[in-house]
Amino acid sequence: GNSVTQMEGPVTLSEEAFLTINCTYTATGYPSLFWYVQYPGEGLQLLLKATKADDKGSNKGFEATYRKETTSFHLEKGSVQVSDSAVYFCALSDPGQNFVFGPGTRLSVLP
Amino acid sequence: DGGITQSPKYLFRKEGQNVTLSCEQNLNHDAMYWYRQDPGQGLRLIYYSQIVNDFQKGDIAEGYSVSREKKESFPLTVTSAQKNPTAFYLCATRLDSRLANEKLFFGSGTQLSVL
């Protein structure tokens, strides 16, 4: 079945550092890939998505590229802020099937 | 203002009691979902419904029940059979579950605790 693997957290960075959160997936079809963000005590919000190979999703300075050859969708940001502290979830969706989420990666950004 | 409303924000359950969590949406989405999130953990699917009057069990349905009598509403009942109900419960919707690129929209969650 489909699955998503994320790097284990927590990840602690200083403000303005470069961020990478690794995500790899296993899928039988041609999935769409997503990154969601969850702030404390809240629901998940869509951060970005990509629907086919080589697509790049971007939003609020975050980027991720759909790499079919390496089955990866790593999240990157060039300069993190304290306000980026949250839990980040990688997810995939195959047609007609439910979302599959990774376990989440907690990011803490220190001033 | 379109969106998903979960209520209450905080809920307490006594031993042997059933409690119901509300999820209402005005997005006109066909599919609705309930997830459970334990502290520091990912999401686990409890139940989902792709259309009114139909629903399916997810990965951890034991001790829970749902109904989908209206498109807008998908309440979750945590029964006394659920021995460890303390968790953060998230409701989500999706316009069309058949399409891979359709995103999930999430409510703001209900924190359930046992007294």
Contacts between the chains, C-beta under 8 A, distances in Angstrom:
chain1	res1	chain2	res2	distance
A	29	B	100	7.7
A	30	B	100	7.3
A	31	B	100	5.9
A	32	B	100	4.3
A	32	B	101	4.4
A	34	B	103	6.5
A	36	B	104	7.9
A	36	B	106	8.0
A	41	B	109	7.3
A	41	B	111	7.7
A	42	B	108	5.7
A	42	B	109	6.7
A	43	B	4	7.9
A	43	B	6	7.9
A	43	B	90	5.5
A	43	B	92	7.9
A	43	B	106	3.5
A	43	B	107	5.3
A	43	B	108	4.9
A	43	B	109	5.2
A	44	B	43	7.9
A	44	B	90	7.1
A	44	B	92	7.9
A	44	B	104	7.5
A	44	B	106	4.5
A	45	B	106	7.1
A	46	B	103	5.0
A	46	B	104	7.7
A	46	B	105	8.0
A	49	B	101	7.1
A	49	B	103	6.4
A	51	B	100	7.2
A	51	B	101	4.4
A	89	B	42	7.0
A	89	B	43	7.4
A	93	B	100	4.7
A	93	B	101	7.4
A	93	B	102	7.5
A	94	B	100	5.7
A	95	B	98	6.3
A	95	B	99	6.6
A	95	B	100	4.5
A	96	B	97	7.0
A	96	B	98	5.2
A	98	B	33	7.6
A	98	B	45	6.3
A	98	B	48	6.5
A	98	B	58	7.6
A	98	B	97	7.4
A	99	B	104	5.7
A	101	B	42	5.5
A	101	B	43	4.9
A	102	B	42	6.7
A	103	B	41	7.0
A	103	B	42	4.2
A	104	B	41	7.6
A	104	B	42	5.1
A	106	B	40	7.6
